[in-house]
Amino acid sequence: MVSIRQVKAARALLGWSQSDLAEHSGVSEPTIARLEAADGELGGRGDTVRKIQMTLETSGIEFIDENGGGPGVRLNRATKKRVRD
């Protein structure tokens, strides 16, 4: 499961505002703001969570599961290269 902190970190890596995420995902900006105001796992309806996660992943974000060092996010290599070119 993806956490709110991971979503915020993913947006930061992409340089996206809540408005940008709303535009790309089809989830309203007030809904994203409401979800990000909480802490813990990304809540909301299942379809909303899927839209947000899928949008971030197709934009180059990899969600890293808890692995002893804590959950996280990173840009995949192909995205890093595209961003630099």
N, C-alpha and C positions, 0 to 999 in steps of 0.2 A: 504494500500500500504506500502511496506517495504522501508525504507530509506537506503541510502549509509552508514550512521553512524551505523545503526543496523546491516548491513552486516559485517562491520569492527569489531564491538563488538562481533558478533557471531563467527567470525573467531578467535578472541582473546580468547574467552571462550573455544573454541575447541583446541586452540594451533595450528591453521592452518595458513599457509602462503597463499599468492595468488596462488602459484603453487599447494598447496594441494587442495584448492577449485576447481581449474581448473581440476585437475586429477579426483576428486570425481564427479564433475558436468558434465564433458564433454564440458565445455565452455573454450575457449582458454585463456591462461594466459594473453596475451595482451588485450583481451576484458575485462577481469576482472580488469586489471590495469587501462584501459581507463574509465570504469564505476566508479571505486573507486576514480578516480581523480576529479570527480565532487562532488557536494554536493546536498542535497535534496533527492527526491525520486529516487529509483533505476530505471534507464532508460534502454534504449535498446529495442530490439525486445521482444515481449511478451513471446516467447518460451525461450529466454535467461533468462529472469527474473524468469520464472517458474522453470527452471532447477536449478538456484542458490537457490531460496527459498526452493524448495522441497528437495534439497540436504542437506541444513542446518537443515531443520525440521526433516528429517529422521535420522539425526546425533544427534538429541536430543535438538535442539534449539527451544524455543518457542518465537515467536515474540509477543510483548506486544503492543497493540494499545495505542494511546493517551488516557490517562485517567485522565487528570488534572495534572499529574506529568510528562508527556512527554512519548513518545514512548520508548521502550527498548527491551531487550532480556534477556533470562535466559535459563539455562540448566534445562530440566525437571528432576524430582526426579529419575526416572529409570536410566537415563544416569549418574547422579551423583554417584549413587550406583555402577554402572558398572565400572566407572572410578576409584573408590576407591578400588574395589575388585582386 
